[in-house]
């Protein structure tokens, strides 16, 4: 019986890892890091994800980095003078008990002039390290997709 259960677990484990795309560190839970596949001549690539702060105290995302780019920045879209503009921010606060969505036209990570473009095609993954003031560093694998996820509804999640 134990051998059968072990064999089943061994067979199911790779499938679980292929689907599992969530990361937890302390009170923070990072769900589905993704990036959209870009044309070969695009100078920069953006990465998105959702941070759930399940704790009772705020945390702060203080920076990001990735081995595929010499420079990674936190950005946000702001409505200014009737236009949507993108601007760099030095930090992003994650309130206690709240979700912070990194998505197109919202907060996002911008990787400038990526060096390894072979990782920026549909189905590939690249590492991204998020630096938090309290939780510390969390390295996630960003999944590159042809299109934005259809179900990017951040209200449907389990803790």
CORFEN-V167336 format. One record per helix or strand of 3 or more residues. SS is the DSSP state (H for helix, E for strand). FROM is the first residue (numbers start at 0). TO is the last residue. If there is no record, write none. Layout:
ss: {SS;SS}
from: {FROM;FROM}
to: {TO;TO}
This chain:
ss: {H;E;E;E;E;E;E;E;E;E;H;E;E}
from: {1;21;27;43;58;70;82;91;98;106;116;124;135}
to: {18;24;35;52;65;79;88;93;101;111;118;131;144}
